[in-house]
Amino acid sequence: PLSYGQRAMWFVDRLDPAGTAYNIADAVRLTGPLDMDAMRRALKNLYDRHPQLRVTFHEVDGRPVQRIHEGGTFRLDLVDAVGWTEQQWRDHLYGEVHRPFNLETGPVARIVLIRLSADEHILSFLFHHIVADMWSLLICVNEFTTFYEAAVSGKPADLPDIKTDYADMVRWQADLAAGPQGDALWNYWKDELAGP
């Protein structure tokens, strides 16, 4: 099942599948030699760690559902921008942020690596807000950094275990809404939003 927030975003996406209002992004500048094998291992570890990066959204019996794909692959777009001006690569990134995601076919996350020179790259993480918010996007960027450094050094990544997943939160939210506290919240907002 989807959380209430995801349902709202799914509904908006159904109204405007080409919309990009719910795309979020962050970019980091990488300097020094880049180990592409380590980068691919780090991205795979990130996707393995976070099932929400491997979901697609579908309608079943008139209701939205999300499917987590096991062993999903990440999308890494490589852009050779050697010789580009800063404005050119910034414009390219802006275009990536404003490229829609297809929630049904996926992926719901894209990684773009822009090569400026042999020792300088821009790595951009682009997610649909239905699977991440800015806080979780920043966590993913930080975890990628940890995974990349571990892959380069050959040591294991030192990250805490994830004790709950998004599906646990969705169940908790549904249980809350179905109980007395959900009734109290419903009545509160009905009163707050009453009238014109």
Salt bridges, closest charged atoms under 4 A:
ASP48 OD2 - LYS44 NZ 2.71
GLU59 OE1 - ARG14 NH2 2.72
GLU70 OE1 - ARG54 NH2 3.93
ASP77 OD1 - ARG75 NE 3.12
ASP77 OD2 - ARG99 NH2 3.35
ASP80 OD1 - ARG115 NH1 3.76
GLU86 OE2 - ARG90 NE 2.68
GLU96 OE2 - HIS92 NE2 3.57
GLU96 OE1 - ARG99 NH2 2.54
GLU96 OE1 - ARG110 NE 3.76
GLU104 OE2 - HIS58 ND1 3.90
GLU120 OE2 - ARG29 NH1 2.23
GLU143 OE1 - ARG49 NE 3.04
GLU143 OE1 - HIS50 NE2 2.52
ASP168 OD1 - ARG171 NH2 2.49
